[in-house]
Amino acid sequence: MKASITRALADARLDDARQYRAAHGHLDPPAPTVVNGRRLDAWIRVQRARRHLGRLTPQQITALDELAIRW
């Protein structure tokens, strides 16, 4: 059950990122940027740190690469 909740949250955050990129043409939001009640700028910062630490899966990296995240 925990994995499915975690996956649902990750999917929701990716949807927020897609929505922001579609509206702004990039995925480098200034702080604070709130999308659907969640801090998108903070989430992106955490994803960058997780990649640097080797804690993102290849699928997560691919999903963010598809949104042209600036690592």
C-alpha positions as CSV (number, residue, x, y, z in Angstrom):
1,M,0.0,0.0,0.0
2,K,2.8,2.4,0.9
3,A,4.4,2.0,-2.6
4,S,1.1,2.8,-4.3
5,I,0.6,5.9,-2.3
6,T,4.2,7.0,-3.0
7,R,3.7,6.3,-6.7
8,A,0.5,8.3,-6.7
9,L,2.2,11.3,-5.1
10,A,5.1,11.1,-7.5
11,D,2.7,11.0,-10.5
12,A,0.8,14.0,-9.1
13,R,4.1,16.0,-8.8
14,L,5.1,15.0,-12.3
15,D,1.6,16.2,-13.5
16,D,2.3,19.5,-11.7
17,A,5.6,19.8,-13.5
18,R,4.0,19.1,-16.9
19,Q,1.4,21.7,-16.2
20,Y,4.0,24.3,-15.3
21,R,6.2,23.5,-18.3
22,A,3.2,23.7,-20.6
23,A,2.2,27.1,-19.3
24,H,5.7,28.6,-19.0
25,G,7.9,26.8,-21.5
26,H,10.5,25.7,-19.0
27,L,10.9,23.8,-15.7
28,D,12.8,26.3,-13.6
29,P,10.2,27.9,-11.4
30,P,11.2,30.6,-9.0
31,A,10.6,30.2,-5.3
32,P,7.9,30.1,-4.2
33,T,5.9,28.5,-7.0
34,V,2.8,26.7,-6.0
35,V,0.9,24.4,-8.4
36,N,-2.2,22.6,-7.2
37,G,-1.4,23.6,-3.6
38,R,2.1,22.2,-3.7
39,R,5.5,23.9,-3.8
40,L,6.8,22.9,-7.3
41,D,10.1,24.8,-6.9
42,A,11.0,22.8,-3.7
43,W,10.0,19.5,-5.3
44,I,12.2,20.2,-8.3
45,R,15.1,21.1,-6.0
46,V,14.7,17.8,-4.1
47,Q,14.7,15.9,-7.4
48,R,17.9,17.5,-8.5
49,A,19.5,16.6,-5.1
50,R,18.2,13.0,-5.3
51,R,19.7,12.6,-8.8
52,H,23.0,14.0,-7.6
53,L,22.9,11.4,-4.7
54,G,21.9,8.6,-7.1
55,R,18.5,8.2,-5.5
56,L,16.3,8.5,-8.6
57,T,15.4,5.5,-10.7
58,P,16.2,5.5,-14.4
59,Q,12.4,5.9,-15.0
60,Q,12.2,9.0,-12.8
61,I,15.2,10.5,-14.6
62,T,13.7,9.8,-18.0
63,A,10.3,11.3,-16.9
64,L,12.1,14.5,-15.8
65,D,14.4,14.6,-18.8
66,E,11.3,14.5,-21.0
67,L,10.2,17.7,-19.4
68,A,13.6,19.2,-20.1
69,I,14.6,19.7,-16.5
70,R,17.8,21.6,-16.0
71,W,19.9,19.3,-13.8
